[in-house]
Amino acid sequence: MPVHTPNRPVCHHCAGFCVAVITTGGRHRDGSRVLLRVVCNTCQGTGRALPAALLRAGR
């Protein structure tokens, strides 16, 4: 049975993958890796784009 989900506008800069985790190659004392989280500047980590009507504000 198909599942119908509402279409949400996806950010065209990150294609919905709004957070990337990058390893630096180093390790913590407990052996886990040192990671950097990079968030999409356009959608601020939400993965969704705002409609153009909401972006236009003012006169």
All heavy atoms as a GROMACS GRO file, in nm:
protein
  434
    1MET      N    1   0.084  -0.116   0.000
    1MET     CA    2   0.000   0.000   0.000
    1MET      C    3   0.090   0.124   0.000
    1MET      O    4   0.176   0.138   0.087
    1MET     CB    5  -0.088  -0.003   0.124
    1MET     CG    6  -0.185   0.105   0.133
    1MET     SD    7  -0.290   0.059   0.273
    1MET     CE    8  -0.405   0.185   0.268
    2PRO      N    9   0.074   0.214  -0.094
    2PRO     CA   10   0.162   0.331  -0.102
    2PRO      C   11   0.132   0.430   0.011
    2PRO      O   12   0.020   0.444   0.057
    2PRO     CB   13   0.129   0.392  -0.238
    2PRO     CG   14  -0.006   0.343  -0.270
    2PRO     CD   15  -0.020   0.209  -0.204
    3VAL      N   16   0.238   0.495   0.054
    3VAL     CA   17   0.226   0.596   0.158
    3VAL      C   18   0.238   0.732   0.092
    3VAL      O   19   0.334   0.758   0.020
    3VAL     CB   20   0.336   0.579   0.265
    3VAL    CG1   21   0.327   0.689   0.368
    3VAL    CG2   22   0.325   0.443   0.329
    4HIS      N   23   0.139   0.816   0.112
    4HIS     CA   24   0.139   0.948   0.053
    4HIS      C   25   0.185   1.050   0.156
    4HIS      O   26   0.119   1.071   0.257
    4HIS     CB   27   0.000   0.985   0.000
    4HIS     CG   28  -0.047   0.892  -0.107
    4HIS    ND1   29   0.002   0.895  -0.234
    4HIS    CD2   30  -0.136   0.790  -0.104
    4HIS    CE1   31  -0.056   0.801  -0.306
    4HIS    NE2   32  -0.141   0.736  -0.229
    5THR      N   33   0.299   1.109   0.132
    5THR     CA   34   0.350   1.212   0.222
    5THR      C   35   0.339   1.346   0.153
    5THR      O   36   0.350   1.356   0.031
    5THR     CB   37   0.498   1.185   0.258
    5THR    OG1   38   0.574   1.180   0.138
    5THR    CG2   39   0.513   1.055   0.333
    6PRO      N   40   0.316   1.451   0.230
    6PRO     CA   41   0.306   1.584   0.167
    6PRO      C   42   0.441   1.628   0.110
    6PRO      O   43   0.546   1.598   0.168
    6PRO     CB   44   0.262   1.674   0.282
    6PRO     CG   45   0.303   1.602   0.406
    6PRO     CD   46   0.297   1.456   0.374
    7ASN      N   47   0.435   1.694  -0.004
    7ASN     CA   48   0.558   1.745  -0.064
    7ASN      C   49   0.607   1.865   0.015
    7ASN      O   50   0.533   1.960   0.036
    7ASN     CB   51   0.535   1.785  -0.210
    7ASN     CG   52   0.507   1.666  -0.296
    7ASN    OD1   53   0.551   1.556  -0.264
    7ASN    ND2   54   0.436   1.685  -0.404
    8ARG      N   55   0.730   1.860   0.056
    8ARG     CA   56   0.790   1.972   0.128
    8ARG      C   57   0.900   2.029   0.041
    8ARG      O   58   0.976   1.955  -0.021
    8ARG     CB   59   0.848   1.925   0.260
    8ARG     CG   60   0.742   1.876   0.355
    8ARG     CD   61   0.802   1.840   0.487
    8ARG     NE   62   0.698   1.797   0.576
    8ARG     CZ   63   0.718   1.724   0.682
    8ARG    NH1   64   0.839   1.686   0.712
    8ARG    NH2   65   0.618   1.690   0.759
    9PRO      N   66   0.912   2.160   0.038
    9PRO     CA   67   1.017   2.220  -0.043
    9PRO      C   68   1.155   2.191   0.018
    9PRO      O   69   1.182   2.224   0.133
    9PRO     CB   70   0.985   2.370  -0.039
    9PRO     CG   71   0.899   2.388   0.081
    9PRO     CD   72   0.828   2.259   0.104
   10VAL      N   73   1.238   2.123  -0.057
   10VAL     CA   74   1.371   2.085  -0.012
   10VAL      C   75   1.469   2.195  -0.050
   10VAL      O   76   1.460   2.254  -0.158
   10VAL     CB   77   1.413   1.950  -0.075
   10VAL    CG1   78   1.553   1.911  -0.034
   10VAL    CG2   79   1.315   1.842  -0.037
   11CYS      N   80   1.564   2.222   0.038
   11CYS     CA   81   1.666   2.323   0.011
   11CYS      C   82   1.745   2.283  -0.113
   11CYS      O   83   1.794   2.171  -0.123
   11CYS     CB   84   1.759   2.334   0.133
   11CYS     SG   85   1.898   2.444   0.110
   12HIS      N   86   1.757   2.373  -0.208
   12HIS     CA   87   1.825   2.339  -0.333
   12HIS      C   88   1.978   2.347  -0.320
   12HIS      O   89   2.049   2.304  -0.409
   12HIS     CB   90   1.776   2.428  -0.447
   12HIS     CG   91   1.806   2.573  -0.430
   12HIS    ND1   92   1.730   2.656  -0.350
   12HIS    CD2   93   1.905   2.648  -0.479
   12HIS    CE1   94   1.781   2.777  -0.354
   12HIS    NE2   95   1.887   2.776  -0.430
   13HIS      N   96   2.028   2.398  -0.211
   13HIS     CA   97   2.173   2.403  -0.191
   13HIS      C   98   2.227   2.273  -0.134
   13HIS      O   99   2.335   2.228  -0.173
   13HIS     CB  100   2.211   2.519  -0.098
   13HIS     CG  101   2.193   2.652  -0.159
   13HIS    ND1  102   2.286   2.708  -0.243
   13HIS    CD2  103   2.091   2.740  -0.151
   13HIS    CE1  104   2.242   2.826  -0.284
   13HIS    NE2  105   2.124   2.847  -0.230
   14CYS      N  106   2.153   2.213  -0.042
   14CYS     CA  107   2.203   2.091   0.022
   14CYS      C  108   2.121   1.967  -0.013
   14CYS      O  109   2.155   1.858   0.031
   14CYS     CB  110   2.205   2.109   0.174
   14CYS     SG  111   2.043   2.131   0.249
   15ALA      N  112   2.014   1.982  -0.088
   15ALA     CA  113   1.926   1.873  -0.132
   15ALA      C  114   1.867   1.795  -0.015
   15ALA      O  115   1.843   1.676  -0.023
   15ALA     CB  116   1.999   1.780  -0.227
   16GLY      N  117   1.846   1.863   0.099
   16GLY     CA  118   1.787   1.798   0.215
   16GLY      C  119   1.888   1.738   0.311
   16GLY      O  120   1.854   1.700   0.421
   17PHE      N  121   2.014   1.725   0.271
   17PHE     CA  122   2.119   1.676   0.359
   17PHE      C  123   2.186   1.796   0.423
   17PHE      O  124   2.290   1.844   0.378
   17PHE     CB  125   2.220   1.591   0.281
   17PHE     CG  126   2.159   1.469   0.220
   17PHE    CD1  127   2.118   1.469   0.088
   17PHE    CD2  128   2.142   1.355   0.296
   17PHE    CE1  129   2.061   1.356   0.032
   17PHE    CE2  130   2.085   1.242   0.241
   17PHE     CZ  131   2.045   1.243   0.108
   18CYS      N  132   2.125   1.847   0.529
   18CYS     CA  133   2.161   1.978   0.581
   18CYS      C  134   2.281   1.978   0.674
   18CYS      O  135   2.342   2.081   0.697
   18CYS     CB  136   2.042   2.039   0.652
   18CYS     SG  137   1.971   1.929   0.774
   19VAL      N  138   2.320   1.863   0.729
   19VAL     CA  139   2.434   1.856   0.820
   19VAL      C  140   2.532   1.752   0.768
   19VAL      O  141   2.494   1.638   0.739
   19VAL     CB  142   2.390   1.819   0.963
   19VAL    CG1  143   2.510   1.810   1.055
   19VAL    CG2  144   2.291   1.920   1.017
   20ALA      N  145   2.657   1.792   0.755
   20ALA     CA  146   2.763   1.699   0.716
   20ALA      C  147   2.859   1.684   0.833
   20ALA      O  148   2.890   1.781   0.901
   20ALA     CB  149   2.838   1.750   0.594
   21VAL      N  150   2.903   1.562   0.857
   21VAL     CA  151   2.997   1.535   0.965
   21VAL      C  152   3.129   1.496   0.901
   21VAL      O  153   3.135   1.404   0.819
   21VAL     CB  154   2.946   1.424   1.058
   21VAL    CG1  155   3.044   1.398   1.169
   21VAL    CG2  156   2.812   1.461   1.115
   22ILE      N  157   3.235   1.567   0.937
   22ILE     CA  158   3.367   1.547   0.877
   22ILE      C  159   3.464   1.504   0.986
   22ILE      O  160   3.471   1.566   1.092
   22ILE     CB  161   3.417   1.676   0.811
   22ILE    CG1  162   3.316   1.723   0.707
   22ILE    CG2  163   3.553   1.656   0.748
   22ILE    CD1  164   3.341   1.864   0.659
   23THR      N  165   3.538   1.398   0.961
   23THR     CA  166   3.638   1.354   1.057
   23THR      C  167   3.769   1.429   1.033
   23THR      O  168   3.805   1.457   0.919
   23THR     CB  169   3.660   1.203   1.051
   23THR    OG1  170   3.758   1.168   1.149
   23THR    CG2  171   3.708   1.158   0.914
   24THR      N  172   3.836   1.463   1.141
   24THR     CA  173   3.962   1.537   1.130
   24THR      C  174   4.082   1.444   1.127
   24THR      O  175   4.193   1.488   1.104
   24THR     CB  176   3.978   1.633   1.248
   24THR    OG1  177   3.980   1.558   1.369
   24THR    CG2  178   3.865   1.734   1.252
   25GLY      N  179   4.060   1.317   1.155
   25GLY     CA  180   4.170   1.221   1.157
   25GLY      C  181   4.224   1.198   1.298
   25GLY      O  182   4.295   1.102   1.322
   26GLY      N  183   4.189   1.286   1.390
   26GLY     CA  184   4.234   1.270   1.528
   26GLY      C  185   4.139   1.185   1.609
   26GLY      O  186   4.030   1.149   1.565
   27ARG      N  187   4.183   1.150   1.729
   27ARG     CA  188   4.100   1.070   1.819
   27ARG      C  189   4.102   1.129   1.960
   27ARG      O  190   4.201   1.189   2.001
   27ARG     CB  191   4.147   0.926   1.824
   27ARG     CG  192   4.126   0.853   1.692
   27ARG     CD  193   4.151   0.703   1.711
   27ARG     NE  194   4.132   0.633   1.586
   27ARG     CZ  195   4.021   0.565   1.556
   27ARG    NH1  196   3.923   0.560   1.642
   27ARG    NH2  197   4.010   0.504   1.442
   28HIS      N  198   3.991   1.109   2.031
   28HIS     CA  199   3.983   1.149   2.171
   28HIS      C  200   4.053   1.043   2.256
   28HIS      O  201   4.092   0.937   2.208
   28HIS     CB  202   3.836   1.162   2.215
   28HIS     CG  203   3.763   1.274   2.147
   28HIS    ND1  204   3.786   1.406   2.174
   28HIS    CD2  205   3.667   1.272   2.052
   28HIS    CE1  206   3.707   1.481   2.101
   28HIS    NE2  207   3.633   1.402   2.025
   29ARG      N  208   4.066   1.071   2.386
   29ARG     CA  209   4.131   0.975   2.476
   29ARG      C  210   4.057   0.842   2.484
   29ARG      O  211   4.118   0.739   2.506
   29ARG     CB  212   4.143   1.034   2.616
   29ARG     CG  213   4.246   1.140   2.625
   29ARG     CD  214   4.260   1.186   2.766
   29ARG     NE  215   4.366   1.284   2.776
   29ARG     CZ  216   4.404   1.340   2.887
   29ARG    NH1  217   4.345   1.309   3.000
   29ARG    NH2  218   4.501   1.428   2.887
   30ASP      N  219   3.924   0.846   2.470
   30ASP     CA  220   3.847   0.722   2.478
   30ASP      C  221   3.847   0.644   2.347
   30ASP      O  222   3.789   0.536   2.339
   30ASP     CB  223   3.703   0.751   2.522
   30ASP     CG  224   3.627   0.836   2.422
   30ASP    OD1  225   3.686   0.884   2.324
   30ASP    OD2  226   3.506   0.855   2.444
   31GLY      N  227   3.912   0.695   2.244
   31GLY     CA  228   3.923   0.624   2.116
   31GLY      C  229   3.824   0.669   2.011
   31GLY      O  230   3.832   0.627   1.896
   32SER      N  231   3.728   0.753   2.047
   32SER     CA  232   3.632   0.801   1.949
   32SER      C  233   3.696   0.907   1.861
   32SER      O  234   3.794   0.971   1.900
   32SER     CB  235   3.507   0.857   2.019
   32SER     OG  236   3.543   0.965   2.101
   33ARG      N  237   3.643   0.924   1.744
   33ARG     CA  238   3.700   1.018   1.648
   33ARG      C  239   3.660   1.162   1.677
   33ARG      O  240   3.552   1.189   1.728
   33ARG     CB  241   3.655   0.983   1.506
   33ARG     CG  242   3.708   0.850   1.459
   33ARG     CD  243   3.674   0.831   1.313
   33ARG     NE  244   3.718   0.704   1.265
   33ARG     CZ  245   3.838   0.680   1.214
   33ARG    NH1  246   3.924   0.777   1.204
   33ARG    NH2  247   3.871   0.560   1.173
   34VAL      N  248   3.747   1.255   1.639
   34VAL     CA  249   3.717   1.398   1.649
   34VAL      C  250   3.639   1.435   1.523
   34VAL      O  251   3.687   1.414   1.411
   34VAL     CB  252   3.846   1.482   1.660
   34VAL    CG1  253   3.813   1.628   1.665
   34VAL    CG2  254   3.926   1.439   1.780
   35LEU      N  255   3.517   1.488   1.541
   35LEU     CA  256   3.429   1.519   1.428
   35LEU      C  257   3.394   1.667   1.426
   35LEU      O  258   3.383   1.731   1.530
   35LEU     CB  259   3.301   1.438   1.438
   35LEU     CG  260   3.315   1.286   1.439
   35LEU    CD1  261   3.181   1.222   1.465
   35LEU    CD2  262   3.375   1.236   1.310
   36LEU      N  263   3.375   1.720   1.306
   36LEU     CA  264   3.327   1.856   1.286
   36LEU      C  265   3.190   1.847   1.220
   36LEU      O  266   3.172   1.774   1.123
   36LEU     CB  267   3.420   1.935   1.194
   36LEU     CG  268   3.561   1.958   1.243
   36LEU    CD1  269   3.643   2.024   1.133
   36LEU    CD2  270   3.560   2.042   1.367
   37ARG      N  271   3.092   1.918   1.274
   37ARG     CA  272   2.960   1.924   1.213
   37ARG      C  273   2.949   2.052   1.133
   37ARG      O  274   2.971   2.160   1.184
   37ARG     CB  275   2.852   1.922   1.320
   37ARG     CG  276   2.846   1.791   1.394
   37ARG     CD  277   2.732   1.789   1.491
   37ARG     NE  278   2.609   1.800   1.414
   37ARG     CZ  279   2.492   1.828   1.466
   37ARG    NH1  280   2.481   1.850   1.594
   37ARG    NH2  281   2.386   1.836   1.392
   38VAL      N  282   2.914   2.040   1.006
   38VAL     CA  283   2.899   2.154   0.917
   38VAL      C  284   2.753   2.163   0.876
   38VAL      O  285   2.696   2.066   0.826
   38VAL     CB  286   2.989   2.138   0.792
   38VAL    CG1  287   2.976   2.258   0.702
   38VAL    CG2  288   3.134   2.119   0.835
   39VAL      N  289   2.692   2.279   0.898
   39VAL     CA  290   2.550   2.300   0.871
   39VAL      C  291   2.536   2.386   0.746
   39VAL      O  292   2.614   2.478   0.723
   39VAL     CB  293   2.482   2.370   0.992
   39VAL    CG1  294   2.336   2.395   0.965
   39VAL    CG2  295   2.500   2.286   1.116
   40CYS      N  296   2.435   2.356   0.664
   40CYS     CA  297   2.406   2.434   0.543
   40CYS      C  298   2.374   2.578   0.582
   40CYS      O  299   2.291   2.604   0.669
   40CYS     CB  300   2.288   2.372   0.469
   40CYS     SG  301   2.234   2.466   0.325
   41ASN      N  302   2.441   2.672   0.518
   41ASN     CA  303   2.420   2.813   0.548
   41ASN      C  304   2.285   2.865   0.500
   41ASN      O  305   2.229   2.956   0.558
   41ASN     CB  306   2.530   2.899   0.484
   41ASN     CG  307   2.662   2.878   0.553
   41ASN    OD1  308   2.667   2.845   0.670
   41ASN    ND2  309   2.769   2.898   0.479
   42THR      N  310   2.232   2.807   0.396
   42THR     CA  311   2.108   2.856   0.338
   42THR      C  312   1.987   2.820   0.424
   42THR      O  313   1.906   2.906   0.458
   42THR     CB  314   2.089   2.800   0.197
   42THR    OG1  315   2.203   2.832   0.120
   42THR    CG2  316   1.966   2.857   0.131
   43CYS      N  317   1.974   2.694   0.462
   43CYS     CA  318   1.856   2.652   0.538
   43CYS      C  319   1.883   2.645   0.688
   43CYS      O  320   1.792   2.613   0.764
   43CYS     CB  321   1.807   2.517   0.487
   43CYS     SG  322   1.923   2.381   0.514
   44GLN      N  323   2.004   2.672   0.730
   44GLN     CA  324   2.041   2.671   0.872
   44GLN      C  325   2.014   2.538   0.940
   44GLN      O  326   1.975   2.532   1.056
   44GLN     CB  327   1.970   2.784   0.947
   44GLN     CG  328   2.004   2.922   0.897
   44GLN     CD  329   2.152   2.953   0.914
   44GLN    OE1  330   2.213   2.918   1.014
   44GLN    NE2  331   2.210   3.017   0.815
   45GLY      N  332   2.032   2.429   0.866
   45GLY     CA  333   2.019   2.296   0.925
   45GLY      C  334   1.880   2.238   0.928
   45GLY      O  335   1.858   2.134   0.988
   46THR      N  336   1.784   2.299   0.863
   46THR     CA  337   1.648   2.244   0.862
   46THR      C  338   1.626   2.149   0.745
   46THR      O  339   1.543   2.061   0.754
   46THR     CB  340   1.543   2.355   0.854
   46THR    OG1  341   1.560   2.427   0.733
   46THR    CG2  342   1.552   2.448   0.973
   47GLY      N  343   1.698   2.168   0.635
   47GLY     CA  344   1.680   2.084   0.517
   47GLY      C  345   1.567   2.126   0.428
   47GLY      O  346   1.543   2.065   0.325
   48ARG      N  347   1.493   2.228   0.469
   48ARG     CA  348   1.379   2.274   0.390
   48ARG      C  349   1.400   2.417   0.345
   48ARG      O  350   1.460   2.498   0.415
   48ARG     CB  351   1.251   2.268   0.473
   48ARG     CG  352   1.209   2.127   0.498
   48ARG     CD  353   1.078   2.124   0.569
   48ARG     NE  354   1.105   2.060   0.699
   48ARG     CZ  355   1.042   2.090   0.809
   48ARG    NH1  356   0.950   2.182   0.810
   48ARG    NH2  357   1.070   2.028   0.920
   49ALA      N  358   1.349   2.447   0.228
   49ALA     CA  359   1.358   2.583   0.175
   49ALA      C  360   1.230   2.657   0.209
   49ALA      O  361   1.121   2.600   0.210
   49ALA     CB  362   1.377   2.578   0.024
   50LEU      N  363   1.243   2.784   0.237
   50LEU     CA  364   1.125   2.866   0.262
   50LEU      C  365   1.064   2.909   0.129
   50LEU      O  366   1.136   2.936   0.033
   50LEU     CB  367   1.163   2.990   0.342
   50LEU     CG  368   1.208   2.966   0.485
   50LEU    CD1  369   1.255   3.096   0.546
   50LEU    CD2  370   1.096   2.908   0.567
   51PRO      N  371   0.933   2.917   0.122
   51PRO     CA  372   0.870   2.968   0.000
   51PRO      C  373   0.913   3.112  -0.027
   51PRO      O  374   0.944   3.187   0.066
   51PRO     CB  375   0.721   2.961   0.030
   51PRO     CG  376   0.707   2.865   0.143
   51PRO     CD  377   0.836   2.870   0.219
   52ALA      N  378   0.918   3.149  -0.152
   52ALA     CA  379   0.964   3.282  -0.190
   52ALA      C  380   0.878   3.392  -0.128
   52ALA      O  381   0.928   3.500  -0.098
   52ALA     CB  382   0.964   3.296  -0.342
   53ALA      N  383   0.751   3.364  -0.105
   53ALA     CA  384   0.664   3.464  -0.045
   53ALA      C  385   0.706   3.496   0.098
   53ALA      O  386   0.691   3.610   0.144
   53ALA     CB  387   0.520   3.415  -0.046
   54LEU      N  388   0.761   3.400   0.168
   54LEU     CA  389   0.806   3.426   0.305
   54LEU      C  390   0.940   3.496   0.309
   54LEU      O  391   0.974   3.561   0.406
   54LEU     CB  392   0.814   3.294   0.383
   54LEU     CG  393   0.682   3.226   0.412
   54LEU    CD1  394   0.706   3.094   0.484
   54LEU    CD2  395   0.590   3.314   0.494
   55LEU      N  396   1.020   3.479   0.204
   55LEU     CA  397   1.151   3.542   0.202
   55LEU      C  398   1.141   3.692   0.176
   55LEU      O  399   1.223   3.769   0.223
   55LEU     CB  400   1.239   3.478   0.094
   55LEU     CG  401   1.282   3.335   0.122
   55LEU    CD1  402   1.363   3.283   0.005
   55LEU    CD2  403   1.363   3.327   0.251
   56ARG      N  404   1.039   3.732   0.098
   56ARG     CA  405   1.021   3.874   0.070
   56ARG      C  406   0.953   3.941   0.187
   56ARG      O  407   0.839   3.913   0.218
   56ARG     CB  408   0.938   3.891  -0.055
   56ARG     CG  409   1.017   3.865  -0.182
   56ARG     CD  410   0.927   3.877  -0.298
   56ARG     NE  411   0.864   3.746  -0.309
   56ARG     CZ  412   0.776   3.712  -0.401
   56ARG    NH1  413   0.736   3.798  -0.487
   56ARG    NH2  414   0.727   3.591  -0.404
   57ALA      N  415   1.024   4.028   0.252
   57ALA     CA  416   0.966   4.101   0.364
   57ALA      C  417   0.989   4.251   0.343
   57ALA      O  418   1.088   4.291   0.282
   57ALA     CB  419   1.028   4.056   0.494
   58GLY      N  420   0.902   4.330   0.392
   58GLY     CA  421   0.918   4.474   0.376
   58GLY      C  422   0.851   4.522   0.249
   58GLY      O  423   0.762   4.459   0.193
   59ARG      N  424   0.898   4.635   0.202
   59ARG     CA  425   0.836   4.695   0.084
   59ARG      C  426   0.913   4.669  -0.041
   59ARG      O  427   1.019   4.655  -0.063
   59ARG     CB  428   0.822   4.844   0.103
   59ARG     CG  429   0.727   4.873   0.213
   59ARG     CD  430   0.714   5.020   0.230
   59ARG     NE  431   0.622   5.043   0.340
   59ARG     CZ  432   0.556   5.152   0.358
   59ARG    NH1  433   0.568   5.249   0.273
   59ARG    NH2  434   0.476   5.165   0.458
   0.00000   0.00000   0.00000
